[in-house]
C-alpha cells in the first residue's frame, strides 16, 4: 500500500515537472518573437514559425534567458573574429540582437551563413561580395554549453573516480557511483565487449565512456529549457562533426595491419579490381569516410528533429493564437499533453542516440582491429 | 541549409573541450573506476572458481570417504574372521594339549596304581603265607593230636585211590 502511494506521488511529481518544463520551453518563445517578427513597419503581429524554430535550433552570439514585458534579458557572449590577419574581440551586445553592424561585421539574416558574423559594406547592411573569409572563434551559445557540459562531466566523474581510488572493491557502491556504475558497465558489456570483443576492448574504453556520457549529458541538457540548458549542442553539425572525427581518428590510430591491408590490398579478390584502376581501395576509403559522416548526420538529425518537433508544437499555439486568441487557448492543453509525451520520448532518444553513437563507434573500432586475415 | 554549415569556431572549441574532457576523465575517472570494476570481477571470478574447485574436491573427498569406510569394514571383517579362526585354533590346540596331559597323567596314575597293587599283593601274599603257615602249624599241631582219625582218613584216601 505504502509503495503504491509513493509511486503515485512520484508519477504526480514527474508530471508536474514535465509540465513545468514544457511551459518553460514555450516561455522564451512568447513575447520577443512575436514582437520581433512584426518588424518595424507597423504590420499586425504575425508569427513566423519557421524563423522561430530555425533561430532556436541555430547557434547564437548571445544567450537569450527570458523576457519581462518588452525587455529582453540575454547573456552577451564575446565575439572573436579573425579577418585579414586582424583580430577583433568585442561583446555581442554591439550587434544589438543582430540589428546593428559593428567594425564592419554584422550577423547574417539569411543564406547559408545565417546567424553568423559576415563582412558588410559601409552602409552596414549589404554583405560585402568581395570580402575574404572571416575566421570566427567566438564563444557562442553552443561553445558555452559545451564548456558547461565539459565542466560538469569533469566534476562529476573525477569526483566519482576519487571515490573508487583505494576503495574497498567489495563495497556496494553508494550515491553517485551507484547510479553511474550500471551505465559504465552497460557501456563496457553491451557496447565495447559486444562490438570489439573481449580481447581488445580495453584500449577503447576511455573514449567510448567519454563520448557516451558527453552525448548523453548534452542531449539531456538540451531538453532543459533554461540556462545553462536548452542549447542545441548535439544537434549542431559542428559538434557532431568533431565527435565523428574523434571516432575516425581513434579508429585509424588503433587500426592494425590487417585493417590497412584490407583497405589498400584486399586479399582474396582478383587483381583487376585493384590494379591498374584501384576500384576496391577507392570503395574501401570511401567507406572509411562515410562511416564517420553517417555518425555525424545521424546524431545531428535526430537531435535537431526532436527540437524542431517540440518547437513546432509550441509554435502551433502562437500560430493559431495569431488567427484567433480563443483558438490559441483551445489548442494549448492539447499541445501541453503532446509536449509531455514528446519530452519523455526525447529523454529516451537522448539515451538512445548516445548509445547508438557509442555502439557504432565501437563497431568501427572493432573493424579496425580484426583478429587476422580471413 | 544554414543548419548544415559547420562553424570553424565551434569546431575548434569543441575539439579543445572534448579533448580536454577525454584526457582528464581518462586519467582521473575511467582509470580508477574500470580498475576497481575489473579487480572486483577478477576476485569474484576467482572466488567462484575456488568455490567450484572446493565443491569438486569435497565430492571427491566424499567418494574417498565411502571408499575408505568400505575398505575399513572389509579389513575389520577380515581381521575378526582371522582372529576368530585363530582363537578357535588356539582353543583346539589347548584342548588337545590338555587331553594329552590328562592321558599322560592317567597313564602314570595307572602305572602307580599297578605298582602299588603289586606291592600290596606281594605284601598280602607274604602275610597270607605267613599266616597260613601259622594256621597250618596250629592246625597240624591240633590234627596230629588225634591219631586215630588221621589213620582213618588215610585209609579213606587210599580206598579212593584204589577205587580209581
Contacts between the chains, C-beta under 8 A, distances in Angstrom:
chain1	res1	chain2	res2	distance
A	54	B	2	7.1
A	54	B	3	7.2
A	57	B	3	6.5
A	58	B	2	6.4
A	58	B	3	6.9
A	59	B	7	6.4
A	59	B	10	6.4
A	80	B	9	7.2
A	111	B	2	7.3
A	112	B	1	5.0
A	112	B	2	5.6
A	112	B	5	5.2
A	113	B	2	7.0
A	113	B	5	6.9
A	114	B	2	3.9
A	115	B	2	6.4
A	116	B	5	8.0
A	116	B	7	6.6
A	135	B	8	6.0
A	135	B	9	7.9
A	136	B	7	6.5
A	136	B	8	5.9
A	136	B	9	4.6
A	137	B	8	7.2
A	137	B	9	4.4
A	137	B	12	6.0
A	137	B	13	7.5
A	138	B	9	5.3
A	139	B	13	7.2
A	140	B	7	7.7
A	140	B	9	6.7
A	140	B	10	6.5
A	142	B	10	5.6
A	143	B	9	6.8
A	143	B	10	5.9
A	143	B	13	4.4
A	143	B	14	7.6
A	146	B	10	7.8
A	146	B	13	6.3
A	146	B	14	5.5
A	146	B	17	5.1
A	146	B	18	7.7
A	147	B	13	7.6
A	147	B	17	6.0
A	150	B	17	4.3
A	150	B	18	7.2
A	150	B	20	6.6
A	150	B	21	4.7
A	153	B	21	5.4
A	153	B	25	6.8
A	154	B	21	6.1
A	154	B	24	5.2
A	154	B	25	6.8
A	157	B	25	5.3
A	157	B	28	7.7
A	157	B	29	3.7
A	157	B	30	7.7
A	157	B	33	7.9
A	158	B	24	6.7
A	158	B	25	7.3
A	158	B	28	4.6
A	158	B	29	5.5
A	160	B	29	6.3
A	160	B	33	6.6
A	161	B	25	7.8
A	161	B	28	5.0
A	161	B	29	3.7
A	161	B	30	7.4
A	161	B	31	7.4
A	161	B	32	4.7
A	161	B	33	5.7
A	162	B	28	7.6
A	162	B	32	7.7
A	164	B	32	4.3
A	164	B	33	4.9
A	164	B	35	7.3
A	164	B	36	4.6
A	165	B	32	4.7
A	167	B	36	6.1
A	169	B	36	5.4
A	169	B	39	5.0
A	169	B	40	4.4
A	169	B	43	6.5
A	170	B	40	6.9
A	170	B	43	7.5
A	177	B	33	7.9
A	181	B	33	7.9
A	181	B	37	7.5
A	184	B	33	6.2
A	184	B	34	7.7
A	184	B	37	7.1
A	185	B	37	6.9
A	188	B	34	7.5
A	188	B	37	7.5
A	202	B	34	8.0
A	205	B	30	6.3
A	205	B	34	6.0
A	206	B	22	6.9
A	206	B	25	6.8
A	206	B	26	3.9
A	206	B	30	4.5
A	206	B	31	7.7
A	207	B	22	6.6
A	209	B	25	7.2
A	209	B	30	5.4
A	210	B	18	7.8
A	210	B	21	6.1
A	210	B	22	4.9
A	210	B	25	5.2
A	210	B	26	7.3
A	210	B	30	7.5
A	214	B	18	6.6
A	214	B	21	6.6
A	236	B	10	6.6
A	237	B	3	6.8
A	237	B	4	5.7
A	237	B	5	7.2
A	237	B	6	5.2
A	238	B	6	4.4
A	238	B	7	4.9
A	238	B	10	3.9
A	238	B	11	4.7
A	238	B	14	6.3
A	239	B	10	6.6
A	239	B	14	5.2
A	241	B	6	5.2
A	241	B	11	6.3
A	242	B	11	5.7
A	242	B	14	4.3
A	242	B	15	5.2
A	242	B	18	6.2
A	243	B	18	7.1
A	245	B	15	7.9
A	246	B	18	6.5
A	246	B	19	8.0
A	246	B	22	7.7
A	304	B	3	6.5
